[in-house]
Amino acid sequence: MRKNYVYAFLAIIIVFTIVGYYSINKPVQTSFENEEQLTATDVYWSYEGAYGPAEWVNVDSSYEACGRGELQSPINIEVAKTAKQKLNEEIHLNYEEAIFSIENNGHTIQANSTSVDNSLLIEDEKYDLTAIHFHSPSEHQLNGQYFDMEAHLFHESENGDLAVIGLFIKSGEENKLLAEMWEEMPADGNEAAKILQNPINLQQLLPEEKSVFQYVGSLTTPPCTEGVNWFILEQPIEMSNEQINQFSSIFLQNNRPIQKLNDRDVYRIELN
Ligand SMILES: [Zn+2]
């Protein structure tokens, strides 16, 4: 009789040990929607030191592309070396007024779209805008030059394809379209996301000239997933020194180093 109690006790211990093991070693979420939305339960990475970009590949087995990928982002765009032939893709922007919420996810300031009214049409595939976030300084280079900042407009299609519009940001006029976002910007990663009062039409965020560099690259943060359609506008947009300094007082440096172009073409196209 007593022996049975001992066996039952042992069985309970074994069950708890197994459950405990699997709850500690839960797989890390790597879906596109969670890029740069990592929480404390996810794998830790940063922009410097032992968990910095050169070590991302070693931080988690799902980050393999960060070290061994051949189509990585960001890149230096050499304008003189862009592909001569035209890209046979029809690309249209459908941006309307939309309400955003803003959060500090520990890696960047991110504004999440609360609607699916904004989209990018590449051929017949519709990519809905999911979020905008910012890097300081810029991630991409233009002819070897960094800009003060870079904005990434994230779009995802129904079958999970990704398209990102990159906007270079240089010091100049105050950016009034982003004024409220900057006023509400959470300096601390523990603050809850805030919903902005005024809708934003991203069409007005884009520069006047719609000359764009297109290439196929990757997420610039772990897991560095490849196959991302990048569209980098050549003409930078402007923000005041105060706006740029406010962001860099929270994130002094959150840009991944330039990656090898390898065997890739960069096309120059016009956005419609
Ligand atoms: Zn980004």
Boltz pocket constraint, residues with backbone or C-beta under 6 A from the ligand:
constraints:
  - pocket:
      binder: B
      contacts: [[A, 133], [A, 134], [A, 135], [A, 152], [A, 220]]
      max_distance: 6.0
